[in-house]
Amino acid sequence: VTFPAIGEMAASSVLHLETIGSSGCSNACLEVNTPPIRDMFVSDLQLDTNSPFGPEQREVSLTLGNLGNTAVNEIVFGVQLNHGEPELISHLGNWQPGVIESDFILSTIQLAPQPGQQLKIWIHSLDGFSDMQPSNDTLLITCVWCQEALNGLYTVGQTAGQFGSISDAISASVNCGVAGPVEFRIEEGIYRE
């Protein structure tokens, strides 16, 4: 661009300057062209122990928050109980950037009467798109349900065991007690205890 010399500018001429960032885009341009960042997090997974639905039905709640720069209107959660078939649960709302919601009720689940229950919850999608920061999207909780003291053979494993970790198996034996010989078979894998 060639600018006229100051003496050549008409008295009514206005020189307009706009700051251009290192990306070659002005602040106004950046506001229009910045892609939305979709990032929700989940934490503090809770199972209601005083469920009005009965001892096997548990209300699942958690804390979730919007760490992105755009509002989210639909969150689809994945829920998997005891390595079973994952279920998708959709929730509609208006989660603005920076909003954190405690005690968000996700669903009611049916627990099986066994000592170790693994519940995995993750964010599947936000407004139909993947979450851009998946590292804060997944929760895993093991519940110890003592219907009776342990007695018999139990499996510890990350794919099909009654207990997801050695610590969970020990916790169940301590909390539920032992009423006879107990054997834990440990599936092959890496256990960081």
HELIX and SHEET records of a PDB file:
HELIX    1   1 ILE A    6  GLU A    8  5                                   3    
HELIX    2   2 ASN A   27  ASN A   33  1                                   7    
HELIX    3   3 PRO A  134  ASN A  136  5                                   3    
HELIX    4   4 ILE A  166  CYS A  176  1                                  11    
SHEET    1   A 3 MET A  40  LEU A  47  0                                        
SHEET    2   A 3 GLN A  57  ASN A  66 -1                                        
SHEET    3   A 3 ILE A 100  GLN A 110 -1                                        
SHEET    1   B 4 GLU A  87  TRP A  95  0                                        
SHEET    2   B 4 VAL A  72  LEU A  81 -1                                        
SHEET    3   B 4 GLY A 116  LEU A 126 -1                                        
SHEET    4   B 4 THR A 138  VAL A 144 -1                                        
SHEET    1   C 2 LEU A 150  VAL A 156  0                                        
SHEET    2   C 2 VAL A 178  ILE A 186  1                                        
END                                                                             
